[in-house]
Amino acid sequence: AFTQLNQQDNHFALHAYSYFESEGDRQDRLPIQFLEDELFNLIRINPELLPIGDTNMIPGLSYCRLKHQAIQSVKSDCSKSNVNDTVAEYHIEQAAFQRSIRIQYLIKPPHDILSWEESYPEEGVIMSSTAKRTHKEKLQYWNLHSVSDSLYLQKIGL
């Protein structure tokens, strides 16, 4: 399975390929909307650019693929609040999927992402995925290719 969105003049060009017969291959044009997949970048660049309130948003492509959802814009209720003096939280509710996403980040630049959580129903049970940053290393990762460099994975808890 493979999905790609390319922004062109006034639309996204969608290329979706699936080995599921019911999904097949799809090429389409979608109106330009906020992408859930761009939110982490927007937070890091400038959280003031995040959409607030009722927003049409294209859900994350990995979510759409794993849940076999059509790739299309859905109504999303987006809000931002301060957790404390140093941490803010961005919250997205997608009622169409009964899905919630929370992203916590540092208020001051470079707006490091501290954690995120995604919740959605699966066969009547709320499923949640969470991630929390536990380590941080500034490395020239593009120079680290050998087996001996795997010690850095241990240093960051992987």
Secondary structure as UniProt FT lines:
FT   STRAND          2..8
FT   TURN            9..10
FT   STRAND          11..17
FT   TURN            21..23
FT   STRAND          26..31
FT   STRAND          34..35
FT   HELIX           36..38
FT   HELIX           39..45
FT   HELIX           47..49
FT   STRAND          53..58
FT   HELIX           61..66
FT   TURN            67..68
FT   STRAND          74..82
FT   STRAND          87..94
FT   HELIX           95..97
FT   STRAND          99..106
FT   TURN            109..110
FT   STRAND          113..122
FT   TURN            123..124
FT   STRAND          125..132
FT   HELIX           141..143
FT   HELIX           147..150
FT   HELIX           151..155
FT   TURN            156..157
//
